[in-house]
Amino acid sequence: MSPKLWTKVLPGEPDVELFRHRSDLDAALAHFAVPGRTAVVMTMGALHDGHASLIRAARARVGAKGLVTVTVFVNPLQFGAGEDLDRYPRTLDADLDVAAEAGADIVFAPAAEEMYPGGEPHIRITAGAMGERYEGASRPGHFDGMLTVVAKLLHLTRPDAAFFGEKDAQQLALVRRMARDLDFPVEIVGVPTVREGDGLALSSRNRYLSAQERDTALALSRALFAGREAGLLAAGEGPAGAEEHELIRVASPAAVRSAARVVLDEAARLEPPLVLDYLGLADPADFTEVSDGYTGEAVLAVAAKVGATRLIDNIRLWIGAAR
């Protein structure tokens, strides 16, 4: 057991303990966990205000005497050939500061050898057809790797609730489906996307963007909000005034898609250009594309590359009659 374990102050105080081995994490959880008041926030590091919002939400849920664990692990299973595994930022010292300031108690930052003793696992969780659409179509195997590590970390951290950002909407939907289908005894909580002042969704990959690339990248959020605005006008409700996290009503999926596409097409002619991967209006239950007659919650999602950097974004809508 790490000697540092015994310096741990009471849960909820502005202090964070770092553990690199699962045996030390297990001992810490046994010593400090409060039944019914444990939460986890899973990250790949390079923490920013978006991650901090997850940690604050977790702290609010478990209370001052609860235990909040943050995991920091760049999971090789969810990176495909040619993706940025080696380039992905690793900033553990800064991450500890962000985690402590936001209210975490424990940071679990294992090496790959600690998570996958003996190499990559032979048995993995599959995302099925739901994981083959949108992000899954562009990144084959990504969601299988993501679900496998999430399942392992849920077992290792033993939380009552796990907090995930709504920016990764398909990931959130798949984790919820896995927890339901495989009877994980954990509540999966979605936390609204955090944006910078210019509208760009916070991402660890934003640091790769040059000033010109960032200007182009702003088309992602502009396209989403243009789609929402068009849907509101089609519904006869006037310009949008709601916050993004509010599930507001729109009409005409066709109007939503068309308005978003106009912005993205314009961005494709910029320098540097935005190279669209996909634009979709999906049912969050299974991430199938919604039909024109669809009624219910939907996710307007977009993915594109600007230079060498791939970015994703989305907003939530309610299509059809008032709820």
N, C-alpha and C positions, 0 to 999 in steps of 0.2 A: 504494500500500500504506500502511496506517495506520502511523505511526511507533510507535504503542504496541505493535505486533507484536513489536518487537525488545526490549521489556522483559519478555517472557514468561519466567518461570522454568521449571524442569524440570517436566514433567507429574507430577501427583500431589501437588505442594506446595500449601499453603493460599493460593492466589492464583487469580484468575479474570480472563480477558481478555474484553472486550466487543467484538463486531464487529457492525456494522450493514449491511455490504455484502457481497455474495457473493464479490466479488473478493478482499476481505481475508480472508474465511473460507477461501477456496481456498488462498491463500498460507500461512495459518497451518497448515492441514492438511498441506500439502506439506512444511512445515518441521518440524512437531512430531509428526505421526502415526507410530505404531509399527506396522508390519505385523502384523496378527493381534491387535492390542490397542487397538481403537478402539470406542467406544460412544457412543450418543446417547440422550438423554432429551428427548422432545418435550413442550412445555407451552404453555399459553396465558397463562403468567405468574400473578401473585398466588400465588407459591409458598408452600407450607405443608409440614408434616411428612410428608404423603403424597408430595409431590414429592421431598422430601429422601430418603425411603426408596428411591425409584427411583435417585437419583443415587448413594447409598451402594452399592446393589446393582451399579450399573454400575462403580463404582470397584473393588469387590471382584472383579468379573469380569476387568477388564483389568489389575489390579495397579498398583503404585505408579508404574511407568514407562509405563503405558498412557495414552491420551488420552480424556477424557470431555467430550463436547460437550452442552450444554443449549440447546435452542431455545426462544425466547419469542416467540410470534406469535399474536395474536388473529385467527384466520382468518375473514374475512368470508364465505367460501363455505359454511361450515357453520352459519350463522345464517339462519333463515327470517324471514319477515315477522312483526313483532310480538315477536321474541325480543330478548334483552338485549345486542346487540352494543355499542351505545353505552354501556350501563350496566356492561358487564363490567369488573371492576377492573383497573387498569393500575398496577403498583407496581414498576417496573423497578429502582430503586435498592435496594429491600428484596430483590428477587429475586436481585440480584447477591450480596448478603450470604448469603442462604440457599444459593445454588449453591456459593459458595466454601467455606462451612462444611461442606457435605455432601461436597465432594471434586471438584467440577467444575473443568475447566481452561479451557474456552471457553464463553461464552454468545453465541449468535447471535440477535440481536433485530432482524430486518429490518422496515422499513415495508412496508405493503401494496404500494406502488409498486415496491419492490425484489423482492418475491415474484411479483408479477403485472405485469410491465412492459406498459404499453399497456392495462391494464384486466383484467377477469376473463377467464380463459382460455377459448378456444373449445372446446378438447378437454379432457375430464375423464375420470376413472376412475369407472365406475359400480359400485355395490355389488350390483346385481342383486336378485333376489328375497330374498336373505339380508338385505339392507339395507332391506327394506320392512316388516319385522316389528317389533313392540315399539317401540323408539326410532324406527325408520324410519317406522312408521305414524303416530306422533305428530309427527314432525319430517321431513316429506317433503324429500328432497334433502340432508339433513344428512350422511348417510354418504358420498354422492358427493363432497361438499366436503371431508370429513375425509380420505378416501382420496387425493384429488387432492393435498392439501397434504402428507400423509405421504409419498407417492411423490416429490414434489419435494424434500422435506427429506432423504429417504434418498439421493437423488442428490447433493444438495449437501454432506451431511456424511460420506458414504461410510463408514458404520460397519460393523464386523463383527457387532455386536449392537445391537438397539434395545430399550429397556425401557419397558413400558407397565403402568399400574396395572390390577389385576383389578377394581377398582370399576366401571370402564367395560367390562363384560364383553363386550358385543356389539361395541364398538369393537375390543377386543383380538382377538376371533374374526375379524373382518373384515380386520384388518391381517395376521393370520397367513394367512388365505386368499388375500389379494392377493399376499403375498410368495411363497406356494407356487405359485399359478396363473400369476403373471407372472415367476417365476424371479428374484426379487430375491436377490442373494447376501448375505443378512443373516439372522441368527438373531433371532427375535422372542421376547422374554422377558417373561413376566408376573410381576408383583410383588404380593404379597398386600395387600389393603385395610388402610389404617391408620385406626383409630377413635379418637375422643376418649373420655375416661373414662366418659362416660354412654352410649357405644355408637354415637353418631352418626358416620357415615362422614365423614372429612375431605373437604371440598369448598371451592373458592374461593367458592361461593355461600352458604356457611353464614353469612358475615358479614352477609348481608342479613336474617337472621332476628331478629325481636324475641325477648325472653325467652319470651313466651307461644307464639310460633310455634315456637320451638325445642322447647318441651315437646311440642307436637303432632308435630313432625317425628321425635321419638324413636320414634314408632310404626313407622316404616319398619324399623329394625333389630329392634325387638321382634317384629314380624310375621315377619321372616325366621327368627329364632331360635326362635320358637314353632312355626313350620313344621318346622324341623329336629328340635325336641324331640318333636313328635308323630310324626314319621317314625321316630325312634329307639325310642319306646315301642311303635309298631306293629311294629317289628322285634324287640321283646323284648330290647332292649339297655340299657334304663334311661336315666336322664338323661344329657345330653351333658356330657362332661368334656374334650373335645378342643379345641384351639385352632381358630380359624375357618379357618386356611389348611390344616388337615389335612382330607383328603378322606375323610370318615367315611361309613359305610353307613347308609342309611335304607330303609324299606319303604313301600309304598303312596303313590304320588304323590297320590292323593285326600286322604289324611290330612294330607300336607304342605300342600297348597293350602288345605284347609278351616281348619286351625289358623291359618295366616297371614291368611286372609280375616277371621276373627273379630276379630283385633286391628285390622285396617284398618277394619272396619265400626264398631268402637267409636270409633276416632279420627275418623271422619267426623262424629261427634256432639259432638266437642269444640269449644271456642271459643278460637281460630279452628279451623275444621274442616280435616281432611286431605281433599283432593280427589284421589281415586285416578285415575291414568291407566291403569296396567295392573299386573297381577300375573301372572307367568308362570313356568312350570317348563319350561325349554328345554334342548334338546340343544345343547351348546356348539359342535358341529361345523357346524351350519347354522341354529341358532336357530329351529327348529320346536318347537312344543309337544310334550312327551313324552306318550305314551299310558300307560294304567294298567299295561300289561304291559312297559313299557320297562325295560331293564337297562343300566346304565352311568353315566357322569358326567352330571350335570345342573347347571343354574344356576337357582336360585330368585331371580327378579329382580322388582323393584318400582320404580315411578315414580309420583310424586304431587306436587301443588302444595300449599304451605302459604302462604297469603297470595299474594304475587306471585312467590314463589320456587319453582322446580321442582327437585326432588331425585331422585336415583336411588340404588339400593343393590342388592346381591345377595350371596348366599353360594353356594359350591360344595358339591355333595352327590354321593354315589354311591348309586344306586338299585338294589336287587335283591340278588342273591347276593354274598357276600363275594368281593373281587377275588383 
